């Protein structure tokens, strides 16, 4: 049995793809998915409101030589969404960083009112440094 794509999933994926293609020119379309009073959290920050979210994303795009995000899975149920994704970017200075993460969002009236992104802050950046990444993997392997 097929699982039809929800309207939010289509809008979410389309907005991400537009940012991948157009960068800052597509930021407004992405931000339109969010409630004006959205709360957004990730390992680096908590932002309040659509304007602050737009500013945070603008800074990310401007500080990247290139930025690409792909959504692997998207599940929507009632007023919640869950997505898994990979984001890859090259900061203005330094090596390329790839982050695998997941998102939990809450929806109301077709807009995202709360979003929390989960990803490994330390591991994502340690992997960019060859010798340090190897040491980090060995140390975390001892904990498994």
C-alpha positions in Angstrom: 0.0 0.0 0.0 1.5 3.4 -1.0 1.8 6.3 1.5 0.7 9.5 -0.3 2.8 12.5 0.2 1.3 15.0 2.5 0.9 18.7 1.6 3.4 19.7 4.3 5.9 17.1 3.1 5.7 18.4 -0.5 6.1 22.0 0.7 9.0 21.1 3.0 10.9 19.1 0.3 10.2 21.8 -2.3 11.5 24.6 0.0 14.7 22.7 0.8 15.3 21.9 -2.9 14.7 25.6 -3.7 17.3 26.7 -1.1 19.7 24.1 -2.6 19.3 25.6 -6.0 18.9 29.3 -5.3 20.4 29.9 -1.8 19.2 33.2 -0.3 16.8 33.8 -3.1 14.6 30.9 -1.8 14.9 31.7 1.9 11.5 33.4 2.0 9.8 30.3 0.6 11.3 28.2 3.3 10.4 30.6 6.1 6.8 30.7 5.0 6.4 27.1 6.3 6.7 28.5 9.8 4.3 30.1 12.2 5.2 33.8 13.0 5.9 32.7 16.6 7.8 29.5 15.9 10.3 28.1 18.4 13.3 26.4 16.7 16.0 24.5 18.6 19.1 22.7 17.5 22.4 21.9 19.3 23.7 25.4 18.7 20.8 27.7 19.3 17.2 28.4 20.2 15.4 31.0 18.1 12.0 32.6 18.7 9.9 33.8 15.8 9.9 33.6 12.0 12.1 36.7 11.6 14.8 35.3 13.9 14.6 31.9 12.1 15.1 33.7 8.8 18.1 35.6 10.1 19.7 32.4 11.4 19.2 30.6 8.1 20.5 33.7 6.2 23.7 33.6 8.2 24.2 29.9 7.6 23.7 30.4 3.8 26.0 33.5 3.7 28.7 31.8 5.7 28.8 28.8 3.4 30.7 28.4 0.1 28.1 25.8 -0.7 25.2 24.2 1.2 23.2 21.2 0.3 20.4 19.4 2.3 18.6 16.3 1.4 15.5 14.9 3.2 15.6 11.1 3.4 12.4 10.3 5.3 9.4 12.4 6.2 6.5 11.2 8.4 3.5 13.3 9.3 0.9 12.3 11.8 -1.9 14.6 13.0 0.0 17.7 14.3 3.5 16.3 14.3 6.2 15.7 11.7 9.4 13.7 11.8 12.1 13.9 9.1 15.6 12.5 8.7 18.1 14.5 6.7 21.7 15.1 5.7 23.2 18.5 5.4 26.5 19.1 3.8 28.2 22.5 3.7 31.6 24.1 3.3 32.2 27.1 5.5 34.0 30.1 4.1 37.1 28.8 5.8 37.8 25.2 6.7 36.8 21.7 5.5 33.5 20.4 4.3 31.1 19.3 7.1 28.4 16.7 6.7 25.7 16.4 9.4 23.1 13.7 9.6 20.1 14.6 11.7 16.5 14.3 12.4 13.7 16.8 13.0 10.6 16.8 15.2 8.1 19.4 14.4 4.7 20.4 15.7 2.0 21.8 13.3 -1.0 24.0 13.6 -3.1 25.4 10.8 -0.7 24.1 8.2 2.4 25.8 9.7 5.3 24.6 11.8 5.0 26.1 15.3 7.9 24.2 16.9 10.9 22.5 15.4 13.7 20.7 17.2 16.6 19.4 15.2 18.7 16.6 16.6 22.3 16.0 15.4 25.7 15.2 16.9 27.5 18.5 17.2 30.8 17.2 18.4 31.0 14.1 16.1 30.0 16.1 13.0 32.9 18.4 13.4 35.4 15.9 14.6 34.9 13.9 11.4 36.3 16.8 9.4 39.7 16.5 10.9 41.3 13.2 9.7 43.6 12.3 12.7 41.2 13.7 15.3 38.3 12.0 13.6 40.1 8.6 13.8 40.9 9.2 17.5 37.3 10.3 18.2 35.9 7.2 16.6 38.2 4.9 18.6 37.3 6.7 21.8 33.6 6.5 21.2 34.0 2.9 20.1 35.3 2.1 23.6 31.9 3.3 25.0 29.8 1.0 22.7 
